[in-house]
Amino acid sequence: MIELTHRAPADAQVDTEALLTIHQRTRSRQRITLADGREAGLMVARGETLRGGDLLTGACGTVVRVVAALEPVSTARAHPGQALARICYHLGNRHVPLEVGEDYARYLHDHVLDDMVRGLGGTVDVHDHAFEPEDGAYGGTSHSHAHSHDH
C-alpha cells in the first residue's frame, strides 16, 4: 500500500489521482483507493483540508493529484449583496461549512437550510458540484487556493 504523507511540489509529474469528497478531504487518517486501483493510506496533518488540485506524495515517490468529487450542494444567491451577507451570517451562525464566492454561498445540500435561505429572501439551486468550503478563521492550511467562480 502507498502511504501519502506530505505535499509534492506543484510541478511534480502526476502518476494517478484520488477522487475524494469534502468529508474525505478533511480527515487526517484514512485508507483510499486511487484512480489506478491501488490502495493508499492518506496521512495528513490534523485540521488540514485537501483541495482539488493538491499534489500528495510519500516515501515511495508516487505523486497523486487530489480531485474534489462532485457532491449534492445547495448554491444560494441573493441581491443586493447585503442580503447574501445576511444569509452567510445565518449559515455561519449554525457552523455550516460554507464556500463563498463573489455572488453565491454554497453548502452541502440540506433542505432545512434551503428553506431558511429562501425565508431570508435568497434563491437556492440544488446541483452536483465540487465543494471547497472556507477553512475557517483559526485553522486550515498555510497555502492559498483560488476558488472556482463557476455557477
Number of C-alpha atoms within 10 A of each C-alpha: 11 18 18 24 17 15 16 20 12 11 7 14 13 15 13 16 19 21 17 22 19 21 9 18 22 19 17 16 15 12 15 18 16 18 14 10 11 11 14 17 16 22 16 20 14 13 13 16 23 25 24 21 14 17 25 26 22 18 10 10 13 17 20 25 24 21 19 22 18 15 16 16 19 24 27 23 24 21 13 9 13 10 16 24 18 16 24 21 12 16 18 12 9 10 9 15 18 20 19 21 15 10 16 24 21 24 22 23 18 12 12 8 18 20 14 14 24 15 11 15 17 20 18 22 14 17 13 15 18 19 25 24 19 14 16 10 6 5 12 17 15 7 5 8 12 7 14 12 10 7 9
